[in-house]
Amino acid sequence: MTGPGTAATLRLWLALFLSAVLVDLVLVLPNHPDALHWPALAMVPLELPVLLLGMLALGGHARPLAIAATAALTLITALKLADLSAYAAFGRGFDPLGDMHLVPAAAHLLRGSAGLAGALAIGAALALLLGGAMILLYRALRLWARSGSRLPGSLRLLAGGAALVFALLCAAEIRTALNGWQGWRPPGSAFTARLTAEHIRGFARARAALAEFERAAAEDPWAGRGNLLSKLAGRPVVIVYAESYGRAAFDNPLYAPRHLATLHAGEAALAQAGLAARSGWLASPVQGGQSWLAHATLAAGVQVSDQRRYRAFLASARQTLFTLAARSGYRTMAVAPAIVMDWPEGPAMGFQEIRAAADLGYRGLPFNWVTMPDQYTLAAFDRATLDHEEPLMTEIALISSHAPWTPVPHMVPWEEIGDGSVFDAEATLGPSPKQVWADPDRIRDHYGRSLDYTLRTVLSWATLPRGLPPLLILLGDHQPAEFVAQAGRKDVPIHLIGPADTLRLFDEWGWAEGLKPAAAQEVWPMAAFRDRFLRATSEAGAEMRADGS
């Protein structure tokens, strides 16, 4: 027969067990949708014995620690939920400093999809969830502390020693993850503590980057200037990024003969169309991927070399080339066939109109990862802007020369492009990515052929008859990966293509005539382009140096 004391002891043990389960669930809660599965529950959080045994050891003195631990766990839980939402919507984590501008947009979207009452209900449920979790966490930790106060001093000392050992294991696991330490890897995982450390470190770095961009915005000589782009007299400006177009196309004998022949033929076709070209070099901030960092660097006129700086730039007041163009009477547009999800960063980049993959009307088959061939993208842009009366400044990010570089498209007559279904037969030809990527030499061959297709497509498009030819700025975003490039550092070529009288605006740059930049020509940082372009195309104001500062 069970007595009252035994029943009370069982209830206490049950309460302690349920409290431990609650803390464990908070600690193992993932921050990525792909980790939302049952095996996540099997993770052993190293922080759990630190918290629970620490409460036992401190006993009646544990209240300040319980409050601090509860606040910290509630905050990191909110960050995990924000990460889950950001990964689901945008394929990336949440940056507390750089992404706060997304919160009102998310609230607006929620109101539009669920209605005001539904949005309020979801917000209230979320607040209750976090508030309830905070209360339960505090009660759970205090229960362990009260239980510890009943223990003899020797057991509390033993619990404290064990908590300290697990705390050291947490520190070792965090150091391994954050600093690449190759020492002993402890059992279990300090996932929540590590995520907290990552957010703290990331916040400090993002704050420093944001301060740098804010200084750049405050000192921007173009922010208050008039007559920007006035020397262009309303001529359209089209900035075309050729994916993975780097200096290797000129310096590596695997690629140079093919590309130089294409550029030579392109020069002749441009001249026949009444157009000229100038060429130079830029140093991209990246290589092998993350094209958007190069796009942001050129537009912002400040180095954007990683994702943290990218978000800091977006959160700052720094005006981009497109923001300044919009202020000067241009309509700004981004044509982005690679974008298949929401792109909240677009307006912050200065784009008034965004045409992503779904907006371009392509009805053909994709070329593996590549949603549509470059020729279709350029034709769709022409159709979309046929009736535009305002001068346009457009960024077009082409992707046919993006890995896996198979199948390689072929050009068709421009008048036959239609809805893109003309490319269906080509989209199913050629080796699979697995077959191509099994052989490094085959990878390089397909890269070279894909890039050559892009160059031939853009140069052919540039010669199409138009009433007012645009100033076309064709450049690479970055070099391909080093094992593909094998030459050329991070340099990318850049070409100015347009009527000769327009290109005379850039005489002071000293760039080479034609489509082949001089090998020994000065390489500009990509961040220098914005200010130098504005200086060349804007009426003179206050005295400025050659770099636009």
N, C-alpha and C positions, 0 to 999 in steps of 0.2 A: 504494500500500500504506500502510495506516494504522499508525503507530508507537505504542509504548507512551505517549509523551507526548501524542499526539493523542487516544488513547482516554481517557486520564485527564482531558484537557480537556473532551471530550464528556460524560463522566460528571459532571464538576463542573457544566457548563452545564445538564445534565438535572436534576441535584439542585437547582440554584438555581431552575430553572423550576418544578419540582414543589413546592418550598418556597414560592415565590411564589403558586402556585395554592392551596396549603393556606391561607395567610394570607388570600388573596382570598376564599375560600369562607367563612371565619369572619367576615370583614367584611361580606359581602353576605347572610349568613343573615338571613332576615326574622324579625320578631317577631309577624306576624299571619298566620293561616291563608290569607287571601285573596291574600297575596303569595307563596305557595308554588307558583310556576310557573316555567317555564324562562326567561322574559324577565328574571327577577330576576338571573340570572347575567350579564346584559349591563350591569348597573350598574357604573359606574367608581368604586371607593372612593378618595377622596382620601387616606385614611389609609395606603393601601398604599405609595406612594412615600415617605411620611414614615418608616414603619417600616423598609423595606428599604434605602433610601438612607441613612437615619440609621445603620443597622448598618454599612454600608460605610464611612461617614465616621468612625465611632468605632473601628472595627477591634477591636484587642485591649482597648480600654477599654469595650466595649459590654455587658459581662456584667450590670452592675446594671440598665441600661435593658432588656435582654432579659428579665431576671427580672420587672421591674415590668410590662413590656408583656404578658408571658405571663400573669401573674396577673390583670391588668385584662381582657384578652381572654377568659380563661376565665370570669371573673365575669360579664361582660356576655353571654357565650354562655349561661350558666345563666339569666340574667334573660330573655334572648330566648326560651328554651325555656319558662320560667314564663309569659311573656306569651302564647306560643302556646297553652299549656294553658288559661290563664284566658280568652282570647278564644274558644276552642272551647267551653268549658263555660259561661261567664257573659256572653260578648259584651263583655268589657272587658279592659284590661290588668291586670298583676299589680303590686300595691303592696307592696314589701318590708316596709314598716312596718305597714300596715293589714291585710294579707292573710295574715300568718303563721299566724293561727288556722285558715286553710283547709288548711294542710299536713297536720295530723293527720287532718282530715276526708277529704282526698283519699287518704291512705294507707289509711284505713278502707274507703273506697269501692273502692279498688283491690283490697284483700284480699277484700272481699265478692264482687267480680266475677271475679277471677282466682285466688282462693284464696291461702293463705299462701305456698305454693311459687312460684306465679306472681308474686305481689307482690314477693317477695324477688328473683326472677330479673330482673324489670323494674327494680327498684331497683339491683341489681348491674350490669345492663347500662348504666343511666344513669350510674352512678359510673365504670364503665370508659370510657364514651364521653367524659366530661368529663376524667377522668384521662389517657386516651390523647391527647386533643386538647391538653391542657396540655403533655405531654411532647413531642409532635410540634411544637407551636408553638415551644417553647423551642429545640429542635434546629434548626428552620428558621431562626429568627432568628440563632442562633449560627453557622450555616453562612454566612449573609451577612456576619456580622461577621468570621469567619475569612478569608473571601475579601477583605474590605476591607483586612485587615492586610497583604496581599500587594501592594496597589496603591501606586503612588507618592503622595507627599503632595499633589501638585497635583490628582490625580483624586479623592482622598478629600475635598479641600477643595471641589471642584466638586460632589461628591455631597452634601456637607453643605449647600451653598448651595441646591441643588435641593430637598432635604428641608425646608429652612426655608421656601422659597417655597410648597411644598404645605401645610406646617403653617399658614401664613398664610391659604391658601385654605380650609383646614378651619375656621379660626377665623371667617372671613367667612361661610361657609355656616352654621355653628352660630349665629352672631349673627343672621343673616337669619331662621333658623327660629325661634329662641327669643324674639327681641325684636321681630320684625316690621320689621326694618331694611329700608328700601326702596332700598338702594344696589345696586351691581353684584352680580349673582348669578354666582358662579363656576361653571365646568363641573364635571361629576361630582357626587358626593354624599359627604358625610362622615356617612353614616347611623349607623354604629356610634358614632362620637364624639359625634354629636348625641344619640343615644339615651342614652349615658352621661351627658352633661350634663343631659338631661331628668330622668334618674333621680336624679342628685345634687341638682338643684334641687328636684325633687319630694320627695325624702327630707327635705331641710332644712325645707321648708314643712310636710310631714306631721308631722315631729317637733315643730315649734312648735305645730301644731294639736292634736296628741295631748297635749302638755303642758298646753294650755289646757283640754281636756276632762278630763284627770286632776285638774286643780285644781278644776274644777267638781264633779267626783265627790267629791273630798275635802271640799269645803265645802258639799255638798248637805245642807240642813237636814232633808230628808225621808228620807234614807238610813237613819237609825236610829230613826225615829219609829214609834209604834204608832197604832192607831185610824185608819189611813188609809181614806178613803172610807166611814167608819162612818155618816155622816149619810145616806147613800143607802140604808142598811138592806138591802143586797143587791139593790137595783134594777139591772137590766141597763143597761149604757152602750153605746151604738152610735155610733161616730164615722164619719160618712159623708162622704167627699170627693166633691164634684161636680167633675169634670174641667173646667178652664178657666172656672170660675165666679168672675168678678171684679167689681170695682166698676163696670166698664163696663156691666153688666146694669142698673145704676141710673142712671148718669150719661150714657150715650150714647143719644140719642133714636132711634137705629136699633134698640135692644134694649129700652129701658126700658118702653115701653107694653105690649108683650107680656108681659114678665116680671112687671111690677107687677100686671097683671091676674091672672096665674097665682098670684102670692103672695097677692093679696087673696082670691081664691077658696079658696086653701089655708087661710088663716086661718079662714074660715067653716067649712070642713070639719073643721078641728082642734077648733074650739070645739064643734061638734056632737058630736064624739067625746070631749069632756071633757078636751081638752088645751089648753095655753097655749103661748106662744112669746115668746122674748126675742131680740133681735138686736143685733149689734155689728160692728166692723170689726177685721181683723187685717192686718198688713203681711207679705206673703209674702216669703221670701228670693229667689224666682225669678219669672220671667215667661216664658210661652210654652212651657215644657217642664220636664223634670226634676222631676216631681211628687214623687219619693221624697225630695228634699231638703226640701220643705215638710213632708212626713209626719214626717221625722226631726226637724226643727226643733220641731214641735209636741210630739212625744213626748219629746224629750230636754230641752226647756226651755233649749236653747242654740242659737245661730244656726248652721245647717248650710247654707252658701251655695254650696258647690261640692263636687265629687266627692272631692277630697282631704280636706276637712273631714269628709265623710260617712264615709270609711274610717277616719279618725282617731277619730271618735266611736264607730264600731263596735268599734275595738280598745281603747277606753278602758273604765274601770269605771263610767262614767256610767249611772245607772239611769233608764230611761224611765218614762213614765206607765204603760206596760203591765207593766214589771218590778215596779213598786211595787204595781200592782193585783194581780198574781199572788201577791206576798208577803202581800197582805191578804185572800186567800181567793177572789179572782176567777179564773175561767178565761179566758185571753186567746186571742184568735183574730184572724187576718187573712184577709179574703176578698178575693182579688186576681185578678179575671178577666183582667187584662192579663199576668199572669206565665205564660209558657209554657216557661220553662227552670228549672233548679234555682235556688233562692233561698237561699243559705247565710246571708245577712244576717238572715233572718227571726227565728231564735232570739235573735240579738244584739239585735234590736229589742224583745224581750220577749214574742214570740208563742209560746205553747205549742202552738198548732194553726194550720196554714196550709192554706187551701183556695184553691189556684191554679186556673187555667182547667180543667185536666184533672180536677180533683176536684169540679167543680160539676155534672157530669152533663149538660151541654148537648149535645143531639143535633141542634140546628138548624144552619143555615148561618151563617157569620160575616158581619158587616156590614163588608166590607173588612177594615181592620186590626182593628176592634173584634171581639173574639172572640164576644161575646154581648150582647144588649141589657140595659140596666140592670134592667128589670122582671124578667127571668129571674134575674139575679144576686141580687136581693132575695128572690125567691121561693125560690131554692135555699138561701139562708141560713136562711130560716124553716124549711125542711124539715130542714136539717142540725142545727138547734138545738132541735127540737121536744121532745126527751127529755132535754135538759141539766138537771141538778139544781143544779149550781153556778151562782152568778151569773156572768154573762158580761160581759166588756169586749171589744168587737169593733171593728176598723177595717175598713171596707168602702170600697174605692177603685173608684168607678163610672167607666165609660169611654165611654158612648155619646156624650158631648159632647167626645170627643177627635177631633182632626183625623184623617181628611179630612172628617168631618161629612156623609158620604153613604154609604148611604141613611139617611134619618131614620126611626127606628122609630115605630110608633104603639102606644098602649097597648091591651091586650086584657083582658078580664075575668080577674081574678086566678085564678079557679078553672079557667080553660082553658089555663093556661101549660104544664102537663105537662113533657115533656122538652125543650121549646123549639122543636120542629118546627113549632109553630103560627106561628112568625115567618118561616118559609122564604120565603113569597111576598114579604114586605116586604124581605127581604135581597137580592132580585134586582131591586127596583124603583129608580127614580130615576136621575139622571145618574151617570156614572162620576167618580171623583176627578179624572181629567184634565180632564173637561168643567167640573167645578165650579171647579177651581183655575186655569182659563184666564181667569177674570173675578173681580177683587177684590170687586165688589159681590155676586156670587153666593156667594163664600166667606163673606162676612159674613152673608148671608141664611141659609145652611145652618148656620153656627155658631149663630146666634140660635135657629133652630128646634130644633137638636139639644140645646142647653142647656135650652130650655123643656120638651122631652120629659123630660129628667132631673129637672127640678124638679117637674113634675107627677107623675112616677113616685114620687119619694121622698115627696112630701106625701100622695099617695094611699096609699102603703104605711104611712105613719105612722098613718093613721086605721083601719087594719084592726083588728078586735077582738082583744084579748089579755087574758089574765088579769092580767098585771103589765106595763103599758106601760113601755118602756125610756125612759131619758133619751137622747133623740136629739140628737146634735150634728152639724148639717149645715153644711158650710163648703166654700169653694172652696180648691183647692190653689194656684192661681195665676191671674193674668190670662191671656187668650190673647195671642198675639203682638201687638206694638204696632199693626201695620197693621190688625189685626182689632179690637182693643180701642178704640183712639183716645181713651181717657179712663180716668181712675181710678188712675193710677200703678200700684203693685204691691199695692194694697189688695184684700182679698177679704172678702166678707160671711161671717158666722158666725151660726147660729141655734141656740138651745137650745129644744127641743120636748119637752114632757112634762107630767105633772100639775102643776097650779098650786102645790100645796104643795111639790113638789120644786123648782120654779123659784124659790121664795122663798129657797132657799139662796143665790141669786145676786143678791139685792137690792142688795148693796153695790157691785155692778159698775156700776150706773147705765145698763144697756143699755135700748134702746127696747122697749116692749111690741109684740108682733106680729112679723111677718116682714120689716118694712122698717126697717133701721137708720137712725137720724137722720143726715142729711148732715153735720152739724157734730160728730158724736160722736167722742170720742177714738179714735184708731187705735192698738191695742196691737201691739207686735212679736209675731209669731207665737210666738217663744220664751218670751214671758211667760205663755202660756196654762197650761202644765203646773202651775207653782207656784200660780197663782191658783185653778185648778180644785181642786187638792188642799187649799188653805186653805179654800175654800168648802164642801168636802164631808167634811172630816175633823174629828174632835173636837179642841178646842183643846189645845195642849200648851204648850211654852215660848213666850214672847212673840215674835211675829214681825211683820215689817212687812207692809203690804198686798200687796206683790208676792211674798210667800211666803218671803222671804229672812231 
